Amino acid sequence: MVRKPTSKDAARKPNMREAILAAAEELFATNGFNAVSVRDIAHAAGANPGSVTYHFKTKDGLLLEIYRRHCGPMNLRRSELLAAARRVRDLQDRLEAIVRAYVVPAFTSGSDLAGGGARFTRLRAVMSAEGNEVARKIIAQTFDDTSHAFIDAIHESLPHIPRTDIVWRSHFLLGALYYSLVTPDRVSRLSRGEADGSDAANAIEQMVQATVAAFQAPALDQATPSRRRTVASSKA
């Protein structure tokens, strides 16, 4: 039977909680949530399984804490930037400011807890792809309120575009964020070295401009006749 750590044990190892969090984040990002056990996490952290349950109760609680510590500061910064963006009078400038408010914190927070950088972004991508119900609930709990706020703000700037189209285009933006943060080397390789995929400032500008253009594209039901025929034939 595994002995649960006492309060004295916790006092002797003040960094154990951080070690467990770091180990879990790395393992989840590499292997997914389902394939990682509490014992795996404890081994990677140099702890015993009882330490994990002492600090976080369950593996679910550990994943929730990882999301909270990274996404709380990032969501707060996004909300601050969004509030400022919504005060911009010119609709074109406002739309760009809104998109920038969403994109910038994901890049500029990479060196600290807020946003989590490439490792946490990779974890988010893995969690989204894995389809685990626990992860799905945590993602919804962490991001849905902020996502709705951005979608609503974009819709106010582009009232002629159906909200469902904006949801789709926001979904594509999130995928672009994941990929750009996790695999910047691909940009460097495919550009044959002419572009630096790790240049965050350039990545932000490229993504903001591309996303603004995507949001401003005609709604699906406003497509040209040739595009309508293409869509119709693909559905047939």
Secondary structure, DSSP 8 states (H G I E B T S, - for coil): ------HHHHHH-TTHHHHHHHHHHHHHHHH-STT--HHHHHHHHT--HHHHHHHHSSHHHHHHHHHHHHHHHHHHHHHHHHHHHTT--SHHHHHHHHHHHHHHHHHHTTTSTTT-HHHHHHHHHHHHHHT-HHHHHHHHHHHHHHHHHHHHHHHHH-TTS-HHHHHHHHHHHHHHHHHHHH-THHHHHHTTTSS-TT-HHHHHHHHHHHHHHHHHS--GGG--HHHHHHHHHHH-
